[in-house]
Amino acid sequence: MGPSGGASPTGDIEIAYGPSGIKGLAREPYIFFLACFASIGGVLFGYDQGVISGVLVMNNFGKQFPTLANDPVLQGWMVAVLTLGAMFGALANGPIADRISRRWSILLANIVFLIGSIIQAASVNVPMMFVGRFIAGLSIGQLSMVVPLYLSELSPPNLRGSLVSLQQLGITVGIMIAFWLDYGTQYIGGTGDDREDEAQATLIRIRRVPGSDPRVRLELQEIKAMQIFDKETTEFMYPGIKSPVALTYQTYKSLFVVRHLNRRLLIACLLQIVGQFTGINAIIYYAPQIFGKIGLDGNSINLLATGVVGIINLLATIPAIMFIDRWGRKTVTLIGATGMGISQLIVGAMYAVYKDSWADHKAAGWATAAFVWIYIIHFAFSMGCIIWIVPSEIFPPGVRSQAVGVAIGTNWLANFIVALITSRMLEAIQYGTFFFFSGFCIFLFFWVLFGVPETKGVRIEEMDKLFGGNQGEQDMTRMARIRRDLGITGDNTADQKKDIRDDVEAEQVE
């Protein structure tokens, strides 16, 4: 009897489930899938083995960790500490795999790998890097022990060799991925060098002018000035902090603990909240239902009324683009809040009076729809633009991106709440919904009138005059010094600007 069945030489019954090799794998897709999934542990093993070679020669790594980059002994320890951790992981994982099962020990090893990877990615010094490498090594050792064990016990005799070999295939895949990722990511985050030639080439390409154009030279100098400014500002505001994670934490923290910053943040976030609770997205999301409830029966009619909302919303935004810098933020908001509040009050009142007789008062239904449209007009040219403008202009450069992120995140949270509650409010309190939104319009009017300064025409660097603090003044002084050091002030800049004017006039003549 052949090897596929019958008795073994010891007399035991031999169990076969089919042919070996490719044919056997094709007949067992489920077990092949399980084996491939388990072999991801091998991919992690190979990846962590292979990735370090490329990292060691990356320019940016050398800038961040000069000691590691220039000390062969430390490099050797950095590479080897992974294998030391792997030894301990393999030794310790035997009883763990017996205790919690092969499957769960693979999951545990992956969690350990994530912890080690996070520590390595967040490393700001050599000890932190070594600890991360050692912890990742623990998981590699665990996986290198339990994955072949799991595959061996999972496999039928005719496929055991093939399936266990997937572990090695996974390792080679991981090494290959690591090598190519090293190649592809070598410039992420910059190399640590000043890439002026590349920046100039990019400017020439996107501005579509020759390299001799003085505007390119001046713009390149301004970019360099801003780069130096950002670095010096960060060092001034957060001295001694190098970790990106720690810097991010300190930046967000300053928004809440520094008096002039938390006042600005309150204004930016409250604008987002009140803007949503004036009812704009309640109408956007539920316009067909609202128009249906006021007697505009039929899909065609209430959808037509809804379509008008979209057109008005678009057209009414255009005046803001044209005149908001002339009229001022406060004036526009006060006009908008007045129009929105009155419109919501009238809609609520009409709804209360005709709630049971819309069918007999079609004109009242259309009049109510008209005031919904008037509300949209006032929102579009006022709060529709203000909620984006004010947060982006009232913060100093060092915290601006984080502050705007918090403000716009607040907008989406308020949006979520409005979307969630409006349908229930329309059902439960009906016309009271519009009075509720009108109350926020009234609050907006008086809050902006007495509590929000006008920012029209105020330079971003001079916002401290409105909100307190002296960061803007410090920023202006710092930027002036940087520009002076780079030679982009005084007679040199005047000559450059004259060359630019001459070039522009020549282009216009041509």
C-alpha positions, -999 to 999 in steps of 0.1 A, spaced: 0 0 0 13 34 -9 22 64 13 -13 78 9 -30 51 30 -26 19 49 -4 10 79 27 28 90 59 8 96 51 7 133 17 -7 127 -3 24 135 -30 35 111 -18 63 89 -43 90 81 -41 108 48 -62 137 35 -51 139 -1 -20 147 -21 9 169 -10 23 200 -26 3 224 -47 -25 200 -54 -30 193 -17 -30 231 -9 -55 237 -36 -78 211 -21 -75 227 14 -81 264 9 -94 270 44 -64 255 62 -41 273 36 -58 306 45 -52 299 83 -16 291 77 -10 322 56 -26 343 82 -5 328 110 26 333 89 21 371 92 41 365 123 70 355 100 65 387 80 69 407 112 100 387 121 115 394 87 104 430 86 121 439 119 152 420 109 155 438 76 143 473 84 172 483 106 198 480 79 183 508 58 174 530 88 211 530 100 222 547 68 193 572 65 205 608 66 177 619 89 184 590 113 220 603 115 208 638 123 184 625 150 208 600 166 243 610 158 258 588 185 242 557 170 251 567 135 288 572 143 295 546 169 300 511 155 298 495 190 265 511 197 252 502 163 261 466 170 243 466 202 213 483 186 210 456 160 218 427 184 195 437 212 165 426 190 179 391 189 186 391 227 150 400 233 140 373 208 159 347 228 140 356 260 107 357 241 111 323 226 121 308 260 92 324 278 65 316 252 65 278 256 45 278 289 25 308 277 14 290 245 4 259 266 -14 281 291 -35 304 269 -33 284 236 -13 289 204 -38 312 189 -39 337 218 -2 336 223 2 348 187 -22 376 195 -2 385 226 30 385 206 15 410 181 4 433 209 40 432 223 53 439 188 30 470 186 43 483 219 79 479 208 72 495 174 56 525 191 85 530 214 110 528 186 90 553 164 87 577 193 123 574 205 141 606 213 173 591 228 194 560 226 181 542 257 145 546 244 155 531 211 172 501 228 142 494 250 119 495 219 141 472 200 143 447 230 105 447 234 100 441 197 126 413 200 105 396 227 75 395 203 97 382 174 110 354 196 74 345 206 63 345 170 93 325 158 85 298 183 47 296 183 39 301 146 58 270 133 43 251 163 8 262 154 13 254 117 27 220 125 -2 211 148 -27 226 124 -15 207 93 -24 172 80 6 150 75 6 154 37 8 192 39 28 197 71 61 205 54 45 229 29 25 248 55 53 251 80 75 264 52 52 293 50 69 307 81 101 311 61 82 325 32 67 351 55 102 359 68 115 365 33 85 386 24 90 407 56 127 413 47 118 423 12 91 447 23 115 462 48 142 468 22 118 485 -2 101 505 24 136 518 35 142 528 -1 108 545 -5 107 563 28 142 576 31 132 612 25 100 612 46 104 639 72 133 653 53 169 642 51 180 668 77 198 687 49 188 721 33 173 710 -1 175 745 -16 182 733 -52 152 710 -51 130 738 -37 142 761 -65 135 736 -92 100 730 -78 93 768 -77 105 771 -113 82 743 -124 50 754 -106 55 792 -113 64 785 -149 92 810 -150 129 808 -158 154 802 -129 168 837 -134 134 853 -125 139 875 -94 105 865 -80 117 829 -76 148 840 -58 128 862 -34 101 836 -28 128 810 -20 144 834 5 110 839 21 105 801 24 139 798 41 130 826 64 97 809 74 115 776 80 140 792 103 112 812 120 92 780 127 122 763 142 132 793 164 96 799 175 93 763 186 126 764 205 116 797 222 81 785 232 91 750 243 128 751 253 145 718 257 117 697 242 127 677 212 102 648 211 75 655 185 49 638 208 60 661 237 59 692 215 24 683 203 12 678 239 27 711 250 12 730 221 -23 717 228 -18 723 265 -8 760 259 -42 765 241 -60 758 274 -37 772 300 -23 804 285 -48 831 292 -48 850 258 -48 817 239 -77 801 257 -97 833 252 -91 830 215 -99 792 216 -132 799 234 -142 824 207 -132 801 179 -150 770 194 -181 789 205 -185 803 170 -186 767 157 -211 756 183 -234 786 180 -231 785 143 -244 750 142 -271 757 167 -286 785 148 -301 756 128 -284 756 95 -277 719 92 -311 711 108 -325 727 76 -299 712 53 -304 677 66 -342 678 71 -354 704 46 -378 680 28 -394 670 61 -397 706 72 -413 717 40 -436 687 41 -448 696 76 -457 731 66 -481 719 39 -459 717 8 -473 683 0 -458 660 -27 -423 650 -33 -419 673 -63 -430 704 -43 -410 699 -11 -379 688 -31 -383 719 -53 -384 740 -21 -353 722 -9 -335 727 -42 -342 765 -38 -323 762 -5 -293 750 -23 -294 777 -49 -299 805 -23 -271 791 -2 -247 793 -31 -257 827 -44 -258 844 -9 -223 834 -2 -210 855 -31 -215 889 -13 -195 877 16 -165 869 -7 -168 904 -22 -175 926 8 -166 908 41 -132 926 43 -150 959 38 -179 954 61 -160 937 89 -166 904 108 -187 918 136 -210 938 113 -216 908 90 -223 885 120 -246 910 137 -267 914 105 -267 877 99 -277 869 135 -306 894 133 -319 880 101 -316 844 112 -332 851 146 -362 869 131 -366 843 104 -366 814 129 -391 832 152 -415 838 123 -412 802 111 -419 790 146 -448 814 151 -463 804 117 -459 767 126 -476 773 159 -506 791 144 -512 769 113 -499 735 126 -533 719 122 -545 737 91 -517 740 66 -539 723 40 -563 752 42 -536 779 42 -513 772 13 -501 808 12 -490 806 48 -470 775 39 -452 793 11 -447 824 33 -431 801 59 -409 786 32 -399 821 22 -386 828 57 -367 796 57 -350 809 25 -344 843 42 -327 825 71 -305 806 46 -295 840 30 -285 855 63 -265 824 74 -247 821 40 -232 856 39 -225 857 77 -218 827 98 -213 805 68 -180 823 62 -172 837 97 -168 802 113 -139 796 88 -123 830 88 -120 839 125 -103 808 138 -77 809 110 -67 845 117 -68 851 155 -41 827 166 -3 832 166 17 810 141 31 786 167 -3 772 177 -24 781 147 -28 747 131 -36 730 164 -61 756 174 -79 756 141 -80 718 143 -97 720 177 -121 746 165 -131 727 133 -133 694 153 -158 713 176 -178 723 145 -182 686 135 -191 676 171 -218 703 172 -229 692 137 -233 657 149 -254 667 178 -277 689 157 -281 660 131 -289 636 160 -315 657 178 -333 677 151 -355 648 139 -366 641 175 -372 678 182 -394 682 151 -414 652 163 -416 661 200 -417 699 203 -425 707 167 -425 745 163 -405 748 196 -376 736 175 -375 769 156 -377 789 188 -349 768 202 -326 777 173 -338 813 174 -326 815 210 -291 807 198 -293 835 171 -302 860 199 -273 848 220 -250 851 190 -260 887 185 -253 899 220 -222 878 225 -206 891 193 -217 926 201 -201 927 235 -176 899 236 -159 894 203 -134 920 190 -134 931 154 -105 916 134 -111 934 101 -79 948 88 -58 936 117 -26 918 107 -23 883 121 10 894 139 -9 922 157 -38 901 171 -22 904 205 -34 940 206 -70 926 207 -65 895 228 -35 902 250 -1 885 252 30 895 233 36 865 211 27 883 179 51 911 187 78 886 195 71 868 162 74 901 142 107 909 159 120 874 153 109 874 116 124 908 110 158 896 124 157 864 103 148 884 71 176 908 79 201 879 84 191 864 50 194 898 33 157 901 23 152 936 38 166 970 30 182 980 -2 186 944 -14 149 937 -12 141 970 -28 163 962 -58 147 928 -61 112 943 -60 122 968 -86 134 939 -108 102 921 -102 81 952 -112 102 956 -144 96 919 -153 59 921 -146 56 952 -167 76 936 -195 53 906 -194 22 928 -195 36 947 -225 44 914 -242 
